[in-house]
Amino acid sequence: MTKPQQILQQVFGYPEFRQPQGEIIDSVLAGERTLALLPTGQGKSLCYQIPGLALNGLTIVISPLIALMKDQVDALQRRGITATYINSALKNEEVERRYQAIQQGEIKFLYVAPERLLTKKFLEIMIAKPPSFIAIDEAHCFSTWGHDFRPLYRNIPIFIQRLNTNPKLALFTATASAAVVEDLQTSFKVKDKNVFRGNFFRPNLFITLKKFELQSQRFLYTFYLITRVFPRQPGLIYVSTRKMAEMLNLGLKKLDFNNQLQLDYYHAGRTNKEKTQLQEKFLNGEVRVMIATNAFGMGIDKPDIRFVIHFQTPGNLENYVQEIGRAGRDRQFSWCELLFHPQDFELHQQMQQKSNSPSSKQSLQKIIKFVNQASCHHEKILSYFQDPQILTNGCARCQYCSPYSQPFLKTMQEQLTKPSKLPTFIRQQQLILGQNVPMNPTKLLAFGKGMLQ
């Protein structure tokens, strides 16, 4: 048995590696600069934690995500592994204490944000005690062609050069287009043979796309999903803006007369304390459904998310695939519903005009093509991420390959044909709510300015 296999079994408790985890780890330990594209839920963190344990010396994990740092450090510490993180959330006194622990050789894993790399004190410590291995997480943030470009990631090659050593190096991302992969290979000198791709076909995810001409119908369908189709199941609802996160949260709660939805919202505008509390509540089940912008989800390790609803079309295919990948990490059957309206694309065009980014314009065209192209949804994802798999007889895991209808929606449509003095939107709410509907229909939502009033 190899040393990585021993670590896998004895430290992490897994009997064997998934493909291509073993190959990635072997490449890293052989000293090859390595790039791994592993979709969410395929054990990306093991691919840098196991080499870090197999090697002598310090391992640095560069990550932009404070939530991920804390979660992974806590998990390593529970396994008896010395790990810590340094980021902007810490007070100066605590940062100094952790610096001392690094200098004294007490730390095996150090998680650090990219803005820390070229600061004077940190660089001095790293030059005096250089790491044996550097893992770059969310590596797509390095590329100007990426969907989440972060300029401070461009400091990483400068940091490595300043060390005057040759640490082992690996880059990890859940989603990267062909242009991003090429940029990363060129910038970090990664050979083709050391680029590894995980399986982008997730057979436990059923993907549906639904077009809505009316915002009101999209809202009601979302309420129907979380109350009728996925009752008592944990899930995520993604939106494109902070304003929509707050509006949708308000609208859904107005119909939650018995306070059973366990619903909340998350976006970058909430305080650090609020965000930390929301993450913890979602992980422990106090919040069942989280409405969120793309600020939420990375580094959140919750295996039993049963559904991901995109209430609005995301701005690019990379974000979409990363976000639906948060469903069904326990390999159980889960649903991914994308609900789109023509105004979604107008919204993203407006946002792009402000950013003036050529890559974002190309990304939007690709997600529009994904939404409108009549073919297997999983195959479109495989093609975009250059996964060579061929689903000969279709995937049987999307609405295109396996059309289905929900009996309740048919029943509701039949009921709506009966004469009534009430507006259709009110009657739909009554039918969805069933016996829980109040007798006074004025307590239901009317559709007007601001979408939800």
N, C-alpha and C positions, 0 to 999 in steps of 0.2 A: 504493500500500500504506500502511495506517495505521501509526502508531507502535506500537500494541500488537501488530499482526501482525509487524512487523519484530522486536520483542523476542521474540515467540514463536518465530520461525524462527531468528534469529541467536544468541539466548542459550540457549534451551531446546531447539532443534532439532526442533520439531514443525511440520508443514506448515500446519496449520489448526486453528482452535478447534473443540472439541466444543460442541454445544448444551447449556446456554445460556451458556457461558463468555464469548463475545464480548459478549453483551448485558449481562452482569453487569459486565464491565470498563468498557464504555461508560457505564453508569449511574454507576459510581463516579467516573470521570474527569469526568463532567458535574456533579459536586458533589451528586448525589442520595444521600440516606441509603438504603442498600441492604441487603436481607436475601436471602441465598442458601441454599437447602436443596439440598445436593448429596450424594447417597449416597456412601459410601466407594468410592473408585476412580474418581471422575469429575473429578479434577483441581481440587479445591477450592483448593489452595495457589497454583496459577497465577493464580487470580482475585484474590488480593491481592498476589502478588509482581510481576506485570506492571504494575498501576497504581503500585506503589511505585517501580519502575524508570522509569516514564514521567513521574512527578512529580519536582519538585525537593524537596530536603529529606529529613527523616527519616520513616521509616515504622515505626510501633509495631505489633507483632503481640501481642495479649494472649492467652495460652494457659495452661491449668492443667497442661500436660503437659511434664515435664522431658525425657522421651525425644524428644518431637516437636521441642522447641526445639533440642536438640543435633543431631538428624538433619537438620533443615532448614537450620540455620546451617552445618553442615558441607557440605551440598549447594550452598548459595549460594557459600560460600567457594571451593569447587572450580571454580565458574564465574567466579571473579575478582570476586565481589561482596562488598563490605565488610558483614559481618553479625556480630552477637554476641547473646548472651543474658545475662540476669541472673535468677538464681533462688536458692533457699535452699541449693543444693548447693555454691555458690561460697564461698570464704573472703573475709573482709572486704577483704583487700588486693587481691584480684582484682576484687572489685566496684568498689573505688575506681579501679583502673586503667581499667576499662571506662567508668566515669563520665567520666573525663578524656577518653577517646577520643570520647565523645558530645559533650562540651562543645567539643571542637576540630573538630567537624564531620567526623570520620573514619568515621562509621558511617552506612550507608544503611538497614539493617534492624536493629531492636532487638526481640528476643523477650523478653517479660517476663510474670511471673506476676501475677495480680490483686492479691495481697497486697502487692506492691511499690508500687502506684499512689499511695497516699496517705501513704507515708512521707516524712518531711520533706526529706531530701536529694534523693530522686528527684523530688519535686514541684517543688522549687526549680529543678532542672536543666531540667525540662520547661517551666516557665513562662518561663525565660530563653531556652530554645531549643525552642519548641513544634514538635511533629510536624506534617507536612503531611497525613498520612493515618494513621488508626487502624483496624486490622482486628481484630475480636473473633472469635477462633476458639472452637469448642465453645460457641456462643452460647446453646444451650439451658440451660447451667449457670446462666444469669441468672434463669431463671423458676422460681418456686415450683411451677409446674405441670409442670416438666420432670422427667425420670427421673434426673437427676444434678445436682440443685440444689446450688450452692455459694454460701453467703452472701456471700463476698468479691466475687463478680461484681456484687453490688448497688452496689459502690463506683464502678463504671465511669462512670455518668452524673455523679457528683459530681466525679470526676477530670476529665472533659471540661469541665465547667462551670468548674472552677478555672483552666483554661488561658487563659481570656479570649480565645480565638481560635475560629475555626470550621473545624477540620480536616475533611477528607473522612472519611466513616465508613462502614464496611461490617461486617455481621454474617454469620457463616458457621456452619452446622451440618450434620451428616450426617443427623440425625433430629430432627424436631420435630412434635408433635401440633398440631391446630388451636388448642388453648388456649394452647400455648407461642408459636405464631406470632402470635396476637392480642396476647399480653402483650408480646412483643418489639416489635411494630409500635407499640403504644401508648407504651411506655416510651422508645423511641428515635425516635419520630415518623417512622416509615417508611411511605410511601404504598403503597397496593395495587399501583400500577403498577411499583414498584421491588422487589417480592417475586418472586424467581425460583426455580423448582423444576426440579431435574434429573430424569432418568428413573429412577423407582424400580423399573422392570422390568429385571431383569438376566437376559437370555435364556441366558447361559452358566452360570447356577446352577440345579442341579436340587435341588428341596426335597422332603424326605420327613419325615413325622411318624410315629413308631411308639410305641405304648403298650405298657408292660410291667407285668405284675402282680407279677412277682418281681424284686427287685433283682439277684439272681444272674444272671438271664437278660439283663438290661440290661448288666451288666458283661461277660458272655461275648460278647454281640453287639458291644460296643465293641472287645474284643480281636480278634474276628473281622474287623472292619472294618479295623483298622490293620495286621493281618498278612496277611489274604487279599485284601481288596478294594483297599486303598491301600498295598501294600508299597513301600517306598523313596520314598514321596511325602511332601512336607512338609504338615503340617496342624496344626489347633488343636482341642483338646478343652476346652470350657467347662463349668465347674461353678459351683455357687452359693456354696460356702463354702470357707474355707481348709482345714478339716478334710477335706473331700471331695477337694480337690486332692491332699493328701498321701496319703490312703488309696488313691485310684485310681492314683497314681504307684507306690505300693508294690505293689499287687495286680498291675498290668500287668507290673512288673519281675520279680515272682516267676515269671511264666510265660515270661519272655524268657530262656530257658536259654542261648542263644547270644549274648546281649548285642548284638542287632541292631536293637533298636527306636530307639535314640538318643532317649531319652525324658527329660523333666524336667518340673518343675512351677514355677509362678510365682503368687505372691499378694502382697498388700501387706505381709504380715508378714516377708517376706524382707528382708535388709539391702540398703541402696542399692547396695553393691558387688556383691552377688549378683544383684540385678535388672539392673544394667548388663551384667554378664557374660552372663546368660541371654538378654537381648535381642540381644547381639552374636552369641552362639552360634546363636540361631535364625535370624538374618539370614544368617549365613555357612554354615549347613547343618550345623554340628556337632551341634545339636539338631534332630532331624527332626520330632518331635511334642511340642508344648508343651501341658501340662495347665494350665489357668489359670482364675482368677476374672476378673470383668470389669475387674480392675486392669491386665490385659495387652491390648495390641493397638492402642490409640490412638497414632498417630504412628509405628507400625511399618510401614515401607514395604517389604513383601516381595511381589512381584508373582505368584509361582508357588505360592501356597498352594492345594493341590488339594482340600482338604476341611476343613470345619468341623463338628465333632460337638458338639451340646449334650447332654452326659451327663445334665444336669438341665434342667428347664424354666426359662428366665430369668424374672426378676420383671416384665418389661414388654416390650412389642413394640418399643420404640425400641432397647433394648439388643440384642434378637435381630436386628433388621435391620442394625444397625451391625456386629454380630459376624459374621454370615454374609457381609456385604459385604467382609470381608477375604479371602475366597476369590476366586480367579480375576480378580485385578486386571490380569492380562495378557490378559484376555478369552478365555482358554482354558476349556474345559468343566470344571466343578468341582461337588462334591457338598456338600450341606448337610443333615445328619441331626439331627433333634430327637428325642431318646429320652425319653419322659416316663413318670412313675410317679405315682400318686395322692398319694404323700407329698410330692412336689415342692411342690404347692400349699399343703399344711399348713405346710411349712417357710417359705414366703414369708409366709403369714399370721402366723406367729410373729414373723418379722422385722419385719413391719409394725406389730404391736402394740407393739413396742419403739420404733419411730420415730414412731408416732401421726400419720402423714401421710395426709390424705384423698386426695391425688393418687395416692399409691402404692397405695391400695386400689382406686381406679378403674383404674389401670394393670394390676393383677393380674387384674381381671375381664376386661379386654380380651385379655390373653394367654390366659386360660382359654377365652374365646370363639374365639380364633384356633385353638387346639389342637383344640377339639371340633367346630367348624363344618365340615360336609362340603361343601366347595366348593374351587375353585382356590386354592392357597396364595398364588400370586403376586397374584391378584386381591384377596385379603383385604389384602395389604400395600398395594397401590395405593389401595384404598378408605380405609384408615386414614390414609395420608399425603396424601389429597386429590389424587392423581395422576389426571387425567381420562381416561387411556388405557382403552380397552375392548378386551379380548382376546376377540374375537367367537367364535372356535372353541376357546377354552381356550388355555392357555399352552404345552402340550406340554413343559413343563419342571418338572412337579411330579408326585408320585405319584398325586394325585387325577386329573389330566388324562391321565397316561400311566402307568397301573399296570404294575408289573413285578415279577418274582420272581427271586431269586438261586438258580441251580441247586444250589449247594453246600448251601444251607439245606434244600432239599428232600431231597437225598441224606442229609444228617445226620439228618433226621427219620425217614427210612426205616431207617437203621442203628439208631436208638434203639428201634425196635419189636422188635428181636431180643433174645432173653433174655440177661441178664448179671447177675452178682453185684455189679457195681460200681454206685454211685449214678449217676443220670442226669447230675448236674452234673460228676462226674469223667469220665464217658464223653464228654460234649460237649467238654471240654477236650482229651481225647485226639484226637478227630476234627478239631478245629480245628488242633491242633498237627501233625497228620499224622505224618511220619516223625521229627520232632524230639522226640516225646514220650519221656520217660524210662521205662524199664521199671517202675520202682517208682512206682505211682500215689500213694503217700503224699507225694510231692514236689509233687503238684498242689494246687490251692487247695481247701480245704473251706469250706463256707458256714456261718457261725455268727455269734456276737456281734461287732459291729463290721463286718459285711458281708464283710470280706476277711481271712481268717486262714490 
